[in-house]
Amino acid sequence: TKGTYDFTLDTFESYSSFEKNSTEARHSTTSVSFAIKIPEVFELGFNYNDMKYKKYVQKMRHYSGTTHSFIRAHSRLEVAQYMLKPKDLMLHPEFLQRIRALPLQYSYGEYRQIYSDYGTHYITEATLGGEYEYTIVLNKENIEKSGYSLSDTKKCVQVGLKVGANIEGVYYTLGGEGGSCKGLLKELGDSKVERKFVEDFVAVVKGGGSESITRLAFKQLPTPEIMQEWGDSVFYNPDFLHSK
């Protein structure tokens, strides 16, 4: 079985526009796609944790009030839809046993523990899968000095996503000489290169195995092979993408 894995790209001239868009629904008119193979069977094992996004937002706020531009890429892979049946529901035996063991007179410690273990709400509908988002923080001054616009830089990133920033022996042009694109892709593909255009690379990953998550969170553009590895692992380790 095969599926399509899409990257949507957005560009922002300032932190204020980046922050405003980040609070709204994520939409984009530009998409980069490549195929991934999907295993036929997966097991539901997931861990919902919005702390990843909170840390991402906190790190990006460091660029508030600075003169940077931003390119954000976002990928979403849905693997399953979950819906709780509307009637004839049964409590899990262990949970029921814990409830019955609670004292009739309120005891803060015991009641707090059951809230901590099981929460206070249950999910009726959910979409499971994986999500990968990374933001490239650009040195706006150096980008402009190079003679390229943010739109041109975005095209460089699109090329990099197709080949995983592997530009050895490849010459790209963006309406003229492709020197700046080549330099940018080198910075995105090799963390040891002195960076002139790329100030930072901030990624957040939901779903997938720990090894593939670690590789995606590395400060360089992911290769199609890494994305394939992560896509495979999402089917065995999905996370909540949306829930009610």
PyMOL commands that set and color helices and strands:
alter all, ss='L'
color gray80, all
select helices_A, chain A and resi 15-22+51-63+93-100+108-118+140-145+150-163+179-189+210-216+224-234
alter helices_A, ss='H'
color red, helices_A
select strands_A, chain A and resi 2-12+30-37+68-83+125-139+198-206+239-243
alter strands_A, ss='S'
color yellow, strands_A
deselect
rebuild
show_as cartoon
